[in-house]
Amino acid sequence: MTVTNDQVRLVGSRWVDAELAADVDTLDTLASDDFRLVGPFGFVLDKQQWLDRYRSGDFATTALTWHDVDVREYGDSVITIGTQSQEAAYKGSPTNGDFRITHVFVRESDRWVIAGMQLSPTTFAPPPRPA
């Protein structure tokens, strides 16, 4: 592994820990000011909306792993594609499952921050049965 790979994986590990702890202060420092999250159903959250889910208690994560991560470096940007396995709930509704997750990391001065995330479901509910 390269130094950049190790640094990005460390930021990813800190992100997982902060999500589990609903640690808004750490999440705030790990994300760029213009951070965006594209959720598994196509919604887009800016940084404040993403953080507000934790501040309000609307989103709670009880288990989270980031695994099978492929890291590709492009100068001052890194793209990772991995799997996010989670047990979580939004306003009490379960959002459990495995999601393919893409992170965009950018170098800001001497540190790596998360500029974006996009989640895609890896499994889908079966289609409704005909009436």
C-alpha positions in Angstrom: 0.0 0.0 0.0 1.1 3.5 -0.7 1.2 6.3 1.9 -1.8 7.9 0.3 -3.7 4.6 0.4 -3.0 4.3 4.1 -3.9 7.9 4.8 -7.3 7.6 3.0 -8.1 4.3 4.7 -7.4 6.0 8.0 -9.8 8.8 7.2 -12.3 6.1 6.2 -11.8 4.3 9.5 -12.4 7.6 11.4 -15.5 8.2 9.3 -16.9 4.7 10.3 -16.2 5.4 14.0 -17.7 8.8 13.8 -20.9 7.5 12.1 -21.3 4.9 14.8 -20.8 7.4 17.6 -23.0 10.1 15.8 -19.9 12.3 16.4 -21.0 15.4 14.5 -17.8 17.3 15.3 -15.5 14.6 13.8 -17.8 14.1 10.8 -17.6 17.9 10.3 -13.8 17.9 10.2 -13.6 14.8 8.0 -15.9 16.3 5.3 -15.0 19.2 2.9 -17.1 22.3 3.2 -18.9 21.5 -0.1 -19.4 17.8 0.8 -22.4 16.0 -0.9 -24.0 12.7 -0.1 -26.0 10.9 -2.8 -28.2 8.4 -0.9 -29.2 4.9 -2.1 -32.6 6.2 -3.4 -31.1 9.2 -5.3 -31.6 12.0 -2.7 -28.8 14.5 -2.3 -27.7 16.0 1.1 -25.3 18.8 1.5 -22.9 18.8 4.5 -25.3 20.5 6.9 -28.2 18.3 6.0 -25.9 15.2 6.4 -24.8 16.4 9.8 -28.2 17.5 10.9 -29.5 13.9 10.7 -27.1 13.1 13.6 -27.7 16.3 15.5 -31.5 15.7 15.5 -31.2 12.0 16.3 -33.2 11.2 13.1 -30.5 8.9 11.9 -28.9 6.3 14.1 -26.2 3.7 13.1 -25.8 0.7 15.4 -23.4 -1.3 13.2 -21.2 -0.2 10.2 -18.3 -1.7 8.3 -16.5 -0.4 5.3 -14.9 -3.3 3.4 -13.6 -4.7 0.1 -12.3 -1.2 -0.6 -10.5 -0.4 -3.9 -8.4 2.8 -3.8 -7.5 4.8 -6.9 -5.4 7.9 -6.7 -5.5 10.8 -9.2 -3.1 13.5 -7.9 -4.9 15.4 -5.2 -8.0 13.2 -5.5 -8.8 9.7 -4.5 -11.8 7.6 -5.5 -12.7 4.5 -3.4 -15.3 1.9 -4.2 -16.2 -0.5 -1.5 -19.1 -2.0 0.4 -20.8 -0.4 3.4 -22.6 -3.0 5.6 -24.9 -1.3 8.1 -27.6 -1.6 10.7 -29.2 1.8 10.9 -32.5 3.5 11.1 -33.9 6.8 9.9 -36.7 8.2 12.1 -37.1 4.6 13.4 -37.4 2.9 10.0 -34.7 0.4 9.4 -32.1 1.1 6.7 -30.1 -2.1 7.1 -28.2 -3.7 4.4 -25.2 -3.8 2.1 -24.5 -0.8 -0.1 -21.9 -0.2 -2.8 -20.3 3.0 -1.7 -18.1 5.4 -3.6 -16.1 8.0 -1.7 -14.4 11.0 -3.3 -11.5 12.1 -1.1 -9.6 15.4 -1.9 -6.4 16.8 -0.4 -6.9 20.0 1.4 -3.5 21.5 2.4 -1.8 18.6 4.2 -4.8 16.3 4.9 -7.4 14.2 3.1 -11.1 15.0 3.5 -14.3 13.4 2.1 -15.8 15.6 -0.6 -18.6 13.1 -1.6 -20.2 9.8 -1.1 -22.7 7.9 -3.2 -24.5 4.7 -2.0 -26.2 2.2 -4.2 -28.1 -0.8 -2.9 -26.5 -4.2 -3.7 -29.8 -6.0 -3.5 -33.4 -5.0 -4.3 -36.7 -6.0 -3.0 -38.6 -8.4 -5.3 -41.1 -6.8 -7.6 -44.7 -6.8 -6.4 -46.8 -9.8 -7.2 -49.6 -9.3 -9.7 -53.0 -8.9 -8.3 
